[in-house]
């Protein structure tokens, strides 16, 4: 599992083979949730090379629409207490997401571009 906002989420490698489109796209979404705490589905659809229905299916496994329906957030609320109690683990996971985000910077950059264009 990987830590996202103080919550453990199943690793993408346990959902699909490493290097597959689903694996990469799922990691992009998790990295964005770790960074921003939310994602915009329309920007994900525009930026990621995964069909819309597959993207939605992947997103629904760990995220829900926020109360206003404008974005998607983790199903479980941010658990800052976990992150403070287990700060070494949280820091290791933050380093993992920083490194993984670097590997996925092209897709994350495309997402950021689409989010900026929508505002």
C-alpha positions in Angstrom: 0.0 0.0 0.0 1.0 3.7 -0.4 0.1 6.6 1.9 -2.0 9.3 0.4 -3.2 12.1 2.7 -2.7 9.9 5.8 -4.7 7.0 4.3 -3.3 3.7 3.0 -4.3 3.0 -0.7 -3.7 -0.1 -2.6 -0.5 0.2 -4.8 -1.2 0.5 -8.5 1.1 -2.5 -9.1 -1.5 -4.7 -7.3 -4.2 -3.4 -9.7 -2.4 -3.6 -13.0 1.0 -4.5 -14.4 3.7 -1.9 -13.9 4.2 0.2 -17.0 0.7 -0.4 -18.2 -1.5 2.7 -19.0 -3.8 1.9 -16.1 -0.8 1.7 -13.7 0.7 5.0 -14.9 -2.7 6.8 -14.9 -3.6 5.5 -11.4 -0.3 6.7 -10.0 -0.8 10.1 -11.6 -4.2 10.4 -9.9 -2.7 9.2 -6.5 0.2 11.6 -6.8 -2.1 14.5 -7.6 -4.3 13.6 -4.6 -1.2 13.4 -2.4 -0.1 16.8 -3.7 -3.4 18.7 -4.0 -5.9 16.7 -2.0 -8.3 16.7 -5.0 -8.5 16.1 -8.7 -10.7 17.3 -11.6 -12.0 14.5 -13.7 -12.4 16.6 -16.9 -8.7 17.6 -16.7 -7.7 14.0 -16.0 -9.7 12.8 -19.1 -8.0 15.5 -21.2 -4.5 14.8 -19.9 -4.3 11.0 -19.5 -4.2 8.3 -22.2 -6.9 6.2 -20.7 -10.5 6.0 -22.0 -13.0 8.0 -19.9 -14.9 5.0 -18.6 -11.7 3.3 -17.5 -10.5 6.4 -15.8 -13.8 6.8 -14.0 -13.7 3.1 -12.9 -10.2 3.5 -11.5 -11.1 6.8 -9.8 -14.2 5.3 -8.1 -12.1 2.7 -6.3 -10.5 5.2 -4.0 -12.2 8.6 -4.6 -15.7 10.3 -4.5 -17.1 13.5 -5.8 -16.9 16.3 -3.3 -20.2 17.7 -1.9 -20.5 20.3 -4.7 -19.6 17.7 -7.4 -16.8 19.9 -8.7 -13.9 17.7 -8.0 -12.9 14.3 -6.7 -11.4 13.6 -3.2 -10.3 10.5 -1.3 -13.2 8.4 0.1 -11.6 8.8 3.5 -10.9 12.3 4.9 -7.3 13.4 5.3 -5.8 11.8 8.4 -3.3 14.4 9.8 -3.2 12.5 13.1 -1.7 9.5 11.4 0.9 11.6 9.6 1.9 13.3 12.8 2.0 10.1 14.8 4.0 8.2 12.2 6.0 11.0 10.8 8.9 8.8 9.6 6.5 6.7 7.6 4.7 9.8 6.3 8.1 11.4 5.3 9.2 8.2 3.5 5.9 8.1 1.6 6.2 11.8 0.7 9.6 11.1 -0.7 8.2 8.2 -2.7 5.5 10.5 -4.2 8.0 13.2 -4.9 10.1 10.7 -6.8 7.2 9.1 -8.6 5.8 12.5 -9.5 9.1 13.3 -11.2 8.8 10.1 -13.2 5.2 11.1 -14.2 6.0 14.8 -14.7 4.9 14.8 -18.4 1.4 13.6 -17.6 1.1 15.7 -14.4 2.2 18.7 -16.4 -0.6 18.0 -19.0 -3.1 17.7 -16.2 -1.9 21.0 -14.6 -2.2 22.7 -18.0 -5.8 21.6 -18.4 -6.7 22.7 -14.9 -5.2 26.1 -15.5 -7.1 26.5 -18.8 -10.4 25.6 -17.1 -10.0 28.4 -14.5 
